[in-house]
Amino acid sequence: MSGTLYLPVGAWVLWHHPPTAAALSCALAAGVLSSAVPSLADLLALRRVPAHFFGVFMSVNPVFAALAGIAVLGQRLDALSWLAIAVIVGANTAVVSASWRPAT
C-alpha cells in the first residue's frame, strides 16, 4: 500500500531525470547480489549441511553483516550491539544444541 504512495513521485523523478545505462546496470547488479545470490547460497548449503547446523549458520549472518559494515563502510559497532549479536548467535546455538538428538 505504501509503495503506491511513492509511485507518482518515482514516476516524476524518472521522467525528469532518466537513469543512465550505468545506473541501471548497477541497480541490476545490486538486486541480484543482494537477493538471488544469497538465496541460492542458502539453498545449496541446506542440501549439504545437516538441518540442525543450518540454523546456527543462519544466526551468524548478523556477524557477517557487522564485519562487512566494518570492512566496506568503515562503520563501528558499540559494545551493546556486539552483545546483542552474541546473544542472538548464542541463543540459537543453545536451542539447536539442546533439541538435537543423534539418531539411534
N, C-alpha and C positions, 0 to 999 in steps of 0.2 A: 504494500500500500504506500509506504513512504517513498519508494522508488518512483512512483508515478508523480509525486510532487516535484521531484528533481528532473523529470523528463523534459519539460519545457525549457528549463534553464540549460540543460545539456544540449538540447537541440539548437538553442540560440547560440551557445558558445561554439558548437561545431559549424554552424552556418557562417558565423563571422570570423572564425579562426580555424580553418580546415587543418586537420593534422597532416603532418608530413609522412612520407613513407618510412623514415627512420623512427618517428614516434609510434607509428602503427606496428612496426616490427618489434620495437622494444615492449610495447604493450602485449603483443602476442607472446613474446618470449617470457615475460613476467607471468602471464596467465598459465602457460604450460609448465614453467618451472615451479610455480607455487601451488599447483593443484594436481596436474596429471602425473608428474614425476614422483612426488611423494606418495600418491595413491598407488601407483604401480610398485614402488619400492615396498610399501606395506603389504601388498598382496603377495609379492614374491617372497618376502620374509615370512609371512604367515604360512606359506606352503612348506618352508624349510625348518622353521623353528617350532618346538612344541608350544601348544597353546598357553600353557601356564607361564612360560617365559615371555611370550609376546606382550602380555600386559605390562610386565616390568620394563621391557624395551620401549614400549609406548610412553611410559611415565618418564622416561629420560628425555623426551622431547623438550620440556622446558629448560633443561640443562643445555641442550644443543642450541636452543634459541638464545639463551643468555650468552653463551660463548660466541655465537655468530654476531650478536649485538656488540660484544666487546671487540671482536676482531675486525668486523666490517664497518661498524658505525661509530666505534670509539665510545660506546656507552659504558657506564659504570653502574653496577647494582649495589645497593646498600646491604648491610648485614641482614636486615629483616627480609629483604627479597630473596637472598640466598637461603635463609632459614625456611621460608615458605616453599622454595623449590625442594629443599631437602626433606621437608615434611611430606610433600606430595610423593616423591620417589620412595621414601621410607614407608609410608602407609601402604602404597601399592605393593611394595615388596613384601611387607609383613602379611598382607591379606593373601597374596598369591602363595607365599611360603606356607601359611597356616592351612590353606584349603587344598593344597596339592598333596595327594597321596599316591605313591607309586603303585602301579597295577601288580597284583599278585596272582 
